[in-house]
Amino acid sequence: MKIQKQVNKVLEILAIIPARGGSKGLPGKNIRLLTGHPLIAYSILAAQQSKYITRTIVSTDDENIAAVSKQYGAELPFIRPSAIAQDLSTDFEVFTHALEWLQENENYIPDYIVQLRPTSPVRLNGMIDQCINKMLQHPEADSLRIITEAPVTPYKMWLAADNDTAMRPLLTLDGVTESYNMPRQNLPKVYWQTGTLDIIKTNVITEMKMMSGKMILPHIVPSYLAVDIDDLKSFEQAAEVIAQYDCIKFEN
């Protein structure tokens, strides 16, 4: 289903699934089987089930990931250059490459981009479209991120150089001398980004040269949905959560 703007232009919403092949914590994790299907297939399925997403692309440097992604219905219009598939490569580099390639080779420029990280496969049914709809209802927003309440408050965290140098608090509160000694209940509630889903206006990347922009909408989820796979334990945790809750999953 494609969404029509008031000017009758088809609204293009591109899902990009970034999946490089050089995982060290859990080698081959992007195509490792999660309850019978490759991990990356869950993000492809999530994009396919969206009524808003009009196109799904996997950006990878790995031929095996590319083959599996094609098998599950994703597009692989290019292979990502190895120079931007390193441990320290940034999302901005990866997404800029994808957008420039698509514009130069296909004259294709989407209106919005949905980033679906394959290592965060735990997504509730309907959540992606709920988030896209929120963005469409707030045209002033640059992007949207999934967040969940942080288990530890940063107001009780410290910056320390070594054991012999005085440390200093990471954050302070205006008018409060020792915020790190305040009861947690009296401190501001804080959230951390889960990596499950980002929605970004294309011009935020191409013109503002940023991945999120300045006005970022939140979408708060319960903490049990915040599973980022980087080892075998988190891989098994994702399988348990997907099986237990109303998550996007394959009907085996």
Backbone as CSV, one residue per row, in Angstrom:
resi,resn,N_x,N_y,N_z,CA_x,CA_y,CA_z,C_x,C_y,C_z
1,MET,0.845,-1.195,0.000,0.000,0.000,0.000,0.876,1.239,0.000
2,LYS,0.662,2.152,-0.939,1.429,3.380,-0.994,0.544,4.537,-0.536
3,ILE,1.155,5.453,0.187,0.427,6.563,0.760,0.454,7.737,-0.208
4,GLN,-0.679,8.376,-0.418,-0.776,9.495,-1.333,-0.698,10.807,-0.568
5,LYS,0.212,11.675,-1.011,0.248,13.020,-0.464,-0.889,13.832,-1.070
6,GLN,-1.126,15.008,-0.500,-2.184,15.867,-1.015,-1.893,16.306,-2.450
7,VAL,-0.619,16.320,-2.834,-0.261,16.720,-4.188,-0.229,15.510,-5.133
8,ASN,-0.762,14.383,-4.636,-0.872,13.157,-5.426,0.487,12.556,-5.784
9,LYS,1.496,12.871,-5.016,2.794,12.244,-5.207,2.859,11.000,-4.330
10,VAL,3.325,9.909,-4.905,3.482,8.693,-4.114,4.548,8.931,-3.057
11,LEU,4.218,8.662,-1.818,5.159,8.851,-0.723,6.043,7.610,-0.630
12,GLU,7.317,7.776,-0.909,8.251,6.663,-0.900,8.893,6.533,0.476
13,ILE,8.719,5.375,1.091,9.318,5.091,2.389,10.212,3.869,2.221
14,LEU,11.500,4.107,2.315,12.513,3.089,2.043,13.024,2.485,3.343
15,ALA,12.949,1.172,3.459,13.569,0.470,4.581,14.978,0.064,4.178
16,ILE,15.953,0.437,5.000,17.333,0.014,4.791,17.757,-0.842,5.974
17,ILE,18.228,-2.043,5.661,18.693,-2.977,6.683,20.212,-3.075,6.541
18,PRO,20.975,-2.456,7.447,22.433,-2.499,7.353,22.981,-3.762,8.005
19,ALA,23.747,-4.535,7.255,24.202,-5.832,7.778,25.582,-6.159,7.232
20,ARG,26.608,-5.769,7.944,27.949,-6.094,7.477,28.330,-7.510,7.929
21,GLY,29.347,-8.047,7.316,29.680,-9.444,7.575,30.753,-9.683,8.611
22,GLY,31.302,-8.627,9.211,32.468,-8.819,10.067,32.206,-8.888,11.554
23,SER,31.143,-9.541,11.981,30.851,-9.630,13.404,31.911,-10.445,14.138
24,LYS,32.389,-9.909,15.259,33.407,-10.613,16.047,32.809,-11.265,17.293
25,GLY,31.803,-10.621,17.895,31.205,-11.174,19.111,30.475,-12.480,18.860
26,LEU,29.769,-12.554,17.730,29.040,-13.760,17.348,29.172,-13.898,15.833
27,PRO,30.249,-14.538,15.368,30.511,-14.626,13.932,29.317,-15.184,13.150
28,GLY,29.025,-14.524,12.026,27.928,-14.964,11.172,26.554,-14.736,11.749
29,LYS,26.434,-13.828,12.729,25.161,-13.694,13.446,24.020,-13.231,12.555
30,ASN,24.289,-12.434,11.521,23.198,-11.907,10.701,22.463,-12.985,9.916
31,ILE,23.131,-14.116,9.677,22.446,-15.205,8.983,22.346,-16.453,9.865
32,ARG,22.690,-16.325,11.125,22.515,-17.419,12.077,21.014,-17.671,12.271
33,LEU,20.629,-18.930,12.381,19.208,-19.269,12.474,18.643,-18.915,13.840
34,LEU,17.567,-18.136,13.814,16.816,-17.765,15.008,15.439,-18.412,14.885
35,THR,15.206,-19.442,15.683,13.979,-20.250,15.592,13.669,-20.622,14.143
36,GLY,14.686,-21.091,13.435,14.475,-21.656,12.107,14.688,-20.734,10.934
37,HIS,14.921,-19.440,11.190,15.111,-18.500,10.090,16.323,-17.607,10.377
38,PRO,17.030,-17.172,9.326,18.187,-16.306,9.547,17.792,-15.029,10.279
39,LEU,18.679,-14.565,11.133,18.386,-13.370,11.929,17.937,-12.210,11.060
40,ILE,18.626,-11.966,9.954,18.288,-10.818,9.113,16.896,-10.936,8.506
41,ALA,16.388,-12.157,8.378,15.071,-12.366,7.779,13.959,-11.728,8.604
42,TYR,14.176,-11.583,9.916,13.153,-10.972,10.766,12.972,-9.492,10.447
43,SER,14.040,-8.811,10.111,13.928,-7.403,9.726,13.333,-7.264,8.327
44,ILE,13.667,-8.190,7.445,13.061,-8.181,6.106,11.561,-8.419,6.220
45,LEU,11.174,-9.391,7.038,9.750,-9.680,7.238,9.031,-8.481,7.841
46,ALA,9.673,-7.815,8.791,9.063,-6.645,9.418,8.763,-5.566,8.389
47,ALA,9.695,-5.337,7.479,9.475,-4.345,6.428,8.368,-4.788,5.480
48,GLN,8.336,-6.066,5.147,7.329,-6.588,4.223,5.919,-6.484,4.798
49,GLN,5.796,-6.574,6.117,4.477,-6.533,6.749,3.964,-5.115,6.946
50,SER,4.817,-4.113,6.737,4.393,-2.724,6.889,3.512,-2.303,5.721
51,LYS,2.453,-1.588,6.008,1.585,-1.075,4.948,2.118,0.239,4.372
52,TYR,3.126,0.812,5.011,3.695,2.074,4.571,4.989,1.914,3.773
53,ILE,5.831,0.975,4.172,7.138,0.823,3.521,6.949,0.376,2.077
54,THR,7.578,1.098,1.159,7.385,0.832,-0.265,8.539,0.063,-0.900
55,ARG,9.665,-0.001,-0.188,10.828,-0.684,-0.763,11.754,-1.109,0.372
56,THR,12.388,-2.285,0.233,13.271,-2.808,1.279,14.614,-3.194,0.678
57,ILE,15.672,-2.578,1.195,17.033,-2.804,0.695,17.923,-3.268,1.839
58,VAL,18.796,-4.220,1.542,19.838,-4.627,2.482,21.163,-4.060,1.989
59,SER,21.869,-3.370,2.882,23.202,-2.859,2.573,24.228,-3.750,3.270
60,THR,24.952,-4.524,2.487,25.929,-5.452,3.062,27.157,-5.557,2.172
61,ASP,28.259,-5.935,2.797,29.506,-6.206,2.080,29.719,-7.692,1.890
62,ASP,28.799,-8.510,2.423,28.985,-9.952,2.514,28.098,-10.684,1.506
63,GLU,28.702,-11.512,0.677,27.953,-12.221,-0.366,26.957,-13.220,0.220
64,ASN,27.302,-13.851,1.332,26.378,-14.802,1.951,25.140,-14.095,2.517
65,ILE,25.362,-12.952,3.170,24.228,-12.168,3.669,23.367,-11.703,2.501
66,ALA,24.023,-11.294,1.416,23.289,-10.843,0.228,22.409,-11.957,-0.329
67,ALA,22.955,-13.166,-0.428,22.194,-14.286,-0.986,20.997,-14.635,-0.124
68,VAL,21.192,-14.670,1.195,20.092,-14.985,2.111,19.029,-13.892,2.048
69,SER,19.458,-12.640,1.990,18.510,-11.524,1.943,17.654,-11.577,0.693
70,LYS,18.273,-11.887,-0.437,17.502,-12.025,-1.678,16.499,-13.163,-1.569
71,GLN,16.914,-14.248,-0.943,16.029,-15.400,-0.777,14.760,-15.021,-0.018
72,TYR,14.889,-14.090,0.926,13.739,-13.677,1.735,13.032,-12.445,1.178
73,GLY,13.431,-11.988,0.005,12.656,-10.974,-0.690,13.175,-9.554,-0.618
74,ALA,14.353,-9.329,-0.059,14.916,-7.982,-0.017,15.649,-7.676,-1.315
75,GLU,15.816,-6.398,-1.602,16.592,-5.964,-2.759,18.059,-5.789,-2.369
76,LEU,18.951,-6.149,-3.282,20.390,-5.926,-3.116,20.902,-5.214,-4.357
77,PRO,20.590,-3.930,-4.505,21.006,-3.225,-5.724,22.498,-2.986,-5.810
78,PHE,23.201,-3.118,-4.682,24.639,-2.889,-4.662,25.253,-3.705,-3.531
79,ILE,26.558,-3.903,-3.612,27.323,-4.468,-2.505,28.060,-3.319,-1.825
80,ARG,27.945,-3.225,-0.524,28.557,-2.117,0.199,30.084,-2.193,0.107
81,PRO,30.743,-1.085,-0.188,32.214,-1.079,-0.226,32.796,-1.464,1.127
82,SER,33.877,-2.208,1.096,34.493,-2.665,2.344,34.972,-1.504,3.211
83,ALA,35.286,-0.375,2.576,35.778,0.784,3.332,34.756,1.308,4.324
84,ILE,33.471,1.071,4.072,32.428,1.527,5.005,31.701,0.316,5.621
85,ALA,32.443,-0.784,5.755,31.914,-1.980,6.420,32.884,-2.432,7.505
86,GLN,33.500,-1.461,8.153,34.478,-1.741,9.193,33.863,-1.572,10.582
87,ASP,34.623,-1.961,11.605,34.126,-1.850,12.981,33.728,-0.424,13.340
88,LEU,34.461,0.541,12.816,34.217,1.934,13.182,33.447,2.702,12.110
89,SER,32.931,2.011,11.121,32.108,2.679,10.107,30.819,3.174,10.741
90,THR,30.350,4.329,10.290,29.169,4.954,10.897,27.910,4.725,10.067
91,ASP,26.765,4.852,10.729,25.492,4.784,10.022,25.431,5.853,8.933
92,PHE,25.956,7.039,9.239,25.891,8.132,8.266,26.621,7.760,6.974
93,GLU,27.783,7.133,7.086,28.519,6.708,5.897,27.732,5.682,5.094
94,VAL,27.141,4.715,5.801,26.407,3.630,5.145,25.171,4.166,4.430
95,PHE,24.439,5.045,5.094,23.195,5.547,4.518,23.459,6.573,3.424
96,THR,24.508,7.362,3.578,24.869,8.303,2.517,25.248,7.537,1.255
97,HIS,26.026,6.471,1.408,26.387,5.659,0.244,25.149,5.101,-0.443
98,ALA,24.216,4.538,0.338,23.012,3.946,-0.241,22.186,4.988,-0.992
99,LEU,21.982,6.143,-0.379,21.155,7.177,-1.009,21.828,7.740,-2.262
100,GLU,23.140,7.945,-2.203,23.840,8.456,-3.385,23.801,7.440,-4.514
101,TRP,23.977,6.150,-4.201,23.939,5.121,-5.236,22.565,5.076,-5.898
102,LEU,21.520,5.107,-5.079,20.158,5.018,-5.611,19.806,6.228,-6.476
103,GLN,20.268,7.400,-6.062,19.985,8.594,-6.854,20.763,8.591,-8.173
104,GLU,22.039,8.219,-8.094,22.883,8.253,-9.294,22.523,7.162,-10.291
105,ASN,22.124,5.983,-9.801,21.882,4.847,-10.689,20.416,4.631,-11.041
106,GLU,19.512,5.117,-10.205,18.087,4.877,-10.457,17.252,6.157,-10.430
107,ASN,17.886,7.279,-10.133,17.160,8.531,-9.946,16.046,8.377,-8.905
108,TYR,16.366,7.606,-7.870,15.400,7.290,-6.815,15.763,8.050,-5.544
109,ILE,14.803,8.833,-5.036,15.001,9.586,-3.805,13.774,9.371,-2.921
110,PRO,13.892,8.593,-1.842,12.740,8.367,-0.962,12.439,9.600,-0.119
111,ASP,11.234,9.634,0.418,10.847,10.729,1.314,11.300,10.448,2.746
112,TYR,11.161,9.209,3.148,11.556,8.793,4.489,12.375,7.516,4.394
113,ILE,13.225,7.319,5.392,14.001,6.093,5.499,13.691,5.447,6.838
114,VAL,13.481,4.150,6.814,13.293,3.364,8.036,14.512,2.477,8.198
115,GLN,15.246,2.674,9.280,16.399,1.817,9.555,15.955,0.655,10.439
116,LEU,16.166,-0.551,9.949,15.828,-1.762,10.695,17.117,-2.544,10.914
117,ARG,17.676,-2.424,12.088,18.917,-3.134,12.378,18.625,-4.623,12.576
118,PRO,19.306,-5.499,11.862,19.018,-6.927,11.985,19.327,-7.487,13.368
119,THR,20.221,-6.827,14.096,20.593,-7.302,15.434,19.584,-6.904,16.498
120,SER,18.521,-6.198,16.105,17.426,-5.861,17.028,16.119,-6.371,16.431
121,PRO,15.884,-7.687,16.452,14.756,-8.285,15.740,13.437,-8.278,16.501
122,VAL,13.462,-7.836,17.758,12.253,-7.915,18.593,11.390,-6.688,18.341
123,ARG,10.353,-6.858,17.537,9.448,-5.764,17.197,8.011,-6.246,17.313
124,LEU,7.189,-5.504,18.036,5.790,-5.875,18.174,5.060,-5.712,16.850
125,ASN,4.069,-6.542,16.613,3.234,-6.395,15.429,2.592,-5.008,15.425
126,GLY,2.664,-4.336,14.289,2.042,-3.024,14.138,2.891,-1.861,14.608
127,MET,4.012,-2.124,15.279,4.807,-1.045,15.857,5.442,-0.167,14.780
128,ILE,5.924,-0.770,13.713,6.572,0.011,12.660,5.595,0.997,12.047
129,ASP,4.404,0.522,11.704,3.418,1.410,11.095,2.922,2.461,12.080
130,GLN,2.842,2.109,13.336,2.473,3.088,14.358,3.492,4.221,14.401
131,CYS,4.771,3.863,14.310,5.832,4.865,14.352,5.859,5.697,13.075
132,ILE,5.674,5.056,11.929,5.636,5.806,10.666,4.476,6.779,10.678
133,ASN,3.330,6.320,11.129,2.165,7.191,11.192,2.417,8.386,12.105
134,LYS,3.126,8.166,13.202,3.461,9.269,14.107,4.319,10.305,13.385
135,MET,5.273,9.836,12.595,6.095,10.770,11.823,5.258,11.552,10.811
136,LEU,4.350,10.870,10.154,3.514,11.536,9.155,2.593,12.563,9.803
137,GLN,2.204,12.309,11.055,1.350,13.248,11.775,2.139,14.433,12.337
138,HIS,3.464,14.334,12.311,4.324,15.406,12.829,5.341,15.791,11.757
139,PRO,4.910,16.518,10.732,5.821,16.861,9.637,6.983,17.748,10.068
140,GLU,6.871,18.345,11.249,7.973,19.173,11.745,9.125,18.340,12.299
141,ALA,8.890,17.058,12.534,9.917,16.188,13.113,10.935,15.760,12.059
142,ASP,12.192,15.633,12.487,13.250,15.163,11.598,13.379,13.648,11.608
143,SER,13.112,13.044,12.767,13.291,11.602,12.888,12.533,11.085,14.104
144,LEU,12.553,9.764,14.245,11.928,9.088,15.385,12.836,7.947,15.812
145,ARG,12.927,7.738,17.127,13.721,6.633,17.657,12.925,5.872,18.710
146,ILE,13.185,4.573,18.774,12.615,3.740,19.828,13.471,3.894,21.085
147,ILE,12.828,4.140,22.217,13.544,4.269,23.481,12.839,3.450,24.555
148,THR,13.575,3.157,25.620,13.003,2.480,26.773,13.641,3.057,28.029
149,GLU,12.953,2.928,29.167,13.469,3.513,30.395,14.807,2.878,30.766
150,ALA,15.771,3.719,31.107,17.109,3.236,31.440,17.095,2.523,32.790
151,PRO,17.766,1.377,32.888,17.791,0.638,34.158,18.638,1.314,35.223
152,VAL,19.567,2.175,34.808,20.444,2.894,35.735,20.410,4.368,35.369
153,THR,20.264,5.232,36.372,20.204,6.660,36.080,21.599,7.242,35.868
154,PRO,21.796,8.042,34.820,23.109,8.658,34.588,23.458,9.731,35.614
155,TYR,22.474,10.138,36.418,22.751,11.128,37.468,23.559,10.518,38.615
156,LYS,23.740,9.201,38.586,24.588,8.538,39.574,25.827,7.919,38.916
157,MET,26.178,8.458,37.754,27.361,7.991,37.040,28.472,9.037,37.136
158,TRP,29.707,8.557,36.953,30.880,9.398,37.156,31.865,9.317,35.991
159,LEU,32.648,10.379,35.838,33.775,10.394,34.918,35.042,10.320,35.748
160,ALA,35.891,9.316,35.461,37.110,9.124,36.246,38.263,8.770,35.324
161,ALA,39.394,9.426,35.499,40.564,9.164,34.667,41.344,7.964,35.176
162,ASP,41.509,7.867,36.495,42.254,6.772,37.095,41.947,6.745,38.590
163,ASN,42.617,5.872,39.322,42.352,5.714,40.757,42.903,6.844,41.615
164,ASP,43.732,7.695,41.046,44.398,8.718,41.846,43.947,10.144,41.522
165,THR,42.997,10.274,40.615,42.515,11.596,40.217,41.059,11.761,40.638
166,ALA,40.720,12.936,41.147,39.339,13.183,41.579,38.370,12.981,40.420
167,MET,37.286,12.313,40.683,36.273,12.084,39.653,35.230,13.192,39.702
168,ARG,34.401,13.251,38.664,33.333,14.251,38.632,32.070,13.620,38.070
169,PRO,30.910,14.122,38.497,29.658,13.509,38.049,29.435,13.711,36.553
170,LEU,28.840,12.725,35.938,28.527,12.812,34.512,27.491,13.895,34.249
171,LEU,26.442,13.936,35.091,25.356,14.909,34.948,25.084,15.584,36.279
172,THR,24.609,16.808,36.220,24.179,17.515,37.423,22.811,18.133,37.176
173,LEU,22.111,18.456,38.262,20.809,19.103,38.184,20.935,20.543,38.658
174,ASP,20.324,21.454,37.931,20.342,22.857,38.334,19.714,23.011,39.720
175,GLY,20.411,23.701,40.601,19.882,23.972,41.929,20.061,22.842,42.923
176,VAL,20.686,21.741,42.480,20.906,20.599,43.370,22.414,20.406,43.528
177,THR,22.893,20.481,44.757,24.336,20.408,45.000,24.897,19.020,44.718
178,GLU,24.204,17.992,45.187,24.686,16.624,45.017,23.569,15.752,44.441
179,SER,23.360,15.877,43.144,22.283,15.102,42.518,22.538,13.610,42.629
180,TYR,23.807,13.211,42.701,24.151,11.789,42.800,23.786,11.189,44.152
181,ASN,23.445,12.030,45.124,22.992,11.534,46.428,21.482,11.606,46.594
182,MET,20.781,12.040,45.544,19.318,12.128,45.596,18.709,10.738,45.421
183,PRO,17.540,10.478,46.022,16.833,9.230,45.736,16.491,9.145,44.244
184,ARG,16.593,7.960,43.701,16.315,7.801,42.268,14.949,8.353,41.899
185,GLN,13.967,8.191,42.795,12.603,8.637,42.514,12.515,10.150,42.328
186,ASN,13.477,10.892,42.872,13.462,12.351,42.772,14.272,12.862,41.573
187,LEU,14.872,11.958,40.844,15.664,12.335,39.681,14.829,12.218,38.405
188,PRO,15.162,12.980,37.368,14.406,12.882,36.115,14.446,11.469,35.545
189,LYS,13.334,11.046,34.998,13.296,9.746,34.321,14.062,9.864,33.007
190,VAL,14.928,8.923,32.758,15.738,8.969,31.539,15.536,7.691,30.731
191,TYR,15.833,7.799,29.444,15.620,6.690,28.515,16.883,6.472,27.688
192,TRP,17.033,5.250,27.179,18.120,4.969,26.249,17.549,4.389,24.965
193,GLN,18.259,4.630,23.863,17.777,4.179,22.558,18.083,2.703,22.363
194,THR,17.099,1.971,21.860,17.239,0.521,21.768,17.838,0.061,20.445
195,GLY,17.756,0.869,19.399,18.265,0.454,18.093,17.280,-0.364,17.283
196,THR,16.074,-0.557,17.817,15.081,-1.389,17.141,14.607,-0.783,15.828
197,LEU,14.470,0.531,15.816,13.842,1.195,14.673,14.190,2.683,14.696
198,ASP,14.612,3.205,13.564,14.756,4.646,13.369,13.983,5.021,12.112
199,ILE,13.319,6.164,12.156,12.677,6.718,10.965,13.284,8.100,10.741
200,ILE,13.741,8.362,9.526,14.498,9.574,9.250,14.010,10.195,7.946
201,LYS,13.797,11.500,7.953,13.558,12.192,6.700,14.840,12.145,5.868
202,THR,14.693,11.886,4.593,15.867,11.735,3.746,16.742,12.979,3.745
203,ASN,16.119,14.169,3.734,16.933,15.391,3.664,17.729,15.649,4.933
204,VAL,17.400,14.963,6.019,18.211,15.078,7.227,19.611,14.538,6.946
205,ILE,19.669,13.450,6.178,20.953,12.845,5.820,21.619,13.606,4.676
206,THR,20.863,13.891,3.628,21.456,14.451,2.414,21.768,15.935,2.519
207,GLU,20.972,16.680,3.304,21.166,18.129,3.381,21.714,18.580,4.731
208,MET,21.161,18.030,5.813,21.627,18.421,7.144,22.898,17.682,7.531
209,LYS,23.224,16.604,6.792,24.410,15.787,7.052,24.390,15.219,8.470
210,MET,23.215,14.724,8.863,23.012,14.137,10.185,22.198,12.859,10.033
211,MET,22.192,12.020,11.060,21.388,10.797,11.035,20.062,10.951,11.763
212,SER,19.928,11.999,12.573,18.698,12.151,13.351,18.094,13.540,13.262
213,GLY,18.877,14.540,12.923,18.363,15.897,12.872,18.251,16.510,14.254
214,LYS,17.425,17.520,14.358,17.311,18.268,15.613,16.036,17.959,16.387
215,MET,14.949,17.685,15.681,13.700,17.342,16.374,13.460,15.844,16.236
216,ILE,13.661,15.126,17.314,13.582,13.668,17.309,12.383,13.232,18.150
217,LEU,11.445,12.538,17.538,10.293,12.027,18.261,10.661,10.741,18.994
218,PRO,10.082,10.522,20.182,10.305,9.260,20.879,9.172,8.280,20.632
219,HIS,9.485,7.010,20.723,8.449,5.980,20.828,8.909,5.041,21.939
220,ILE,8.217,5.092,23.056,8.657,4.372,24.259,8.109,2.948,24.246
221,VAL,8.992,1.987,24.503,8.597,0.582,24.563,9.036,0.005,25.910
222,PRO,8.409,-1.085,26.342,8.848,-1.739,27.581,10.245,-2.322,27.432
223,SER,10.943,-2.438,28.533,12.354,-2.828,28.505,12.576,-4.231,27.945
224,TYR,11.584,-5.137,28.063,11.799,-6.497,27.576,11.939,-6.555,26.057
225,LEU,11.539,-5.485,25.376,11.682,-5.451,23.919,13.062,-4.981,23.486
226,ALA,13.856,-4.499,24.423,15.174,-3.948,24.090,16.219,-5.055,24.110
227,VAL,16.301,-5.796,23.013,17.274,-6.878,22.890,18.190,-6.577,21.712
228,ASP,19.451,-6.326,22.014,20.450,-6.080,20.977,21.394,-7.271,20.948
229,ILE,21.390,-7.993,19.841,22.144,-9.243,19.773,23.612,-8.983,19.468
230,ASP,24.473,-9.351,20.418,25.915,-9.285,20.175,26.652,-10.511,20.701
231,ASP,25.909,-11.462,21.285,26.525,-12.706,21.747,25.450,-13.794,21.795
232,LEU,25.856,-14.993,22.163,24.923,-16.117,22.159,23.805,-15.933,23.177
233,LYS,24.107,-15.351,24.333,23.094,-15.137,25.367,21.983,-14.214,24.878
234,SER,22.340,-13.104,24.259,21.322,-12.182,23.754,20.576,-12.785,22.565
235,PHE,21.241,-13.642,21.800,20.572,-14.348,20.695,19.458,-15.229,21.245
236,GLU,19.749,-15.961,22.299,18.757,-16.833,22.920,17.655,-16.021,23.602
237,GLN,18.025,-14.875,24.162,17.038,-14.002,24.788,16.036,-13.488,23.758
238,ALA,16.528,-13.110,22.584,15.639,-12.632,21.520,14.641,-13.707,21.119
239,ALA,15.102,-14.936,20.996,14.212,-16.034,20.627,13.101,-16.213,21.661
240,GLU,13.439,-16.099,22.928,12.456,-16.259,24.005,11.417,-15.146,23.977
241,VAL,11.864,-13.908,23.794,10.936,-12.773,23.788,10.018,-12.838,22.569
242,ILE,10.565,-13.144,21.409,9.759,-13.233,20.197,8.686,-14.305,20.334
243,ALA,9.042,-15.424,20.957,8.077,-16.515,21.131,6.996,-16.165,22.138
244,GLN,7.338,-15.381,23.148,6.418,-15.123,24.258,5.433,-13.994,23.984
245,TYR,5.847,-13.000,23.193,5.021,-11.807,23.011,4.519,-11.696,21.580
246,ASP,3.651,-10.698,21.363,3.042,-10.499,20.052,4.013,-9.783,19.115
247,CYS,5.064,-10.487,18.769,6.128,-9.925,17.944,6.004,-10.392,16.505
248,ILE,6.630,-9.638,15.618,6.726,-10.056,14.227,7.586,-11.304,14.149
249,LYS,7.032,-12.362,13.598,7.774,-13.629,13.533,7.224,-14.502,12.433
250,PHE,7.981,-15.494,12.074,7.559,-16.449,11.053,6.666,-17.508,11.670
251,GLU,5.711,-17.922,10.882,4.847,-19.030,11.307,5.492,-20.321,10.848
252,ASN,6.260,-20.928,11.740,6.990,-22.150,11.348,6.050,-23.340,11.202
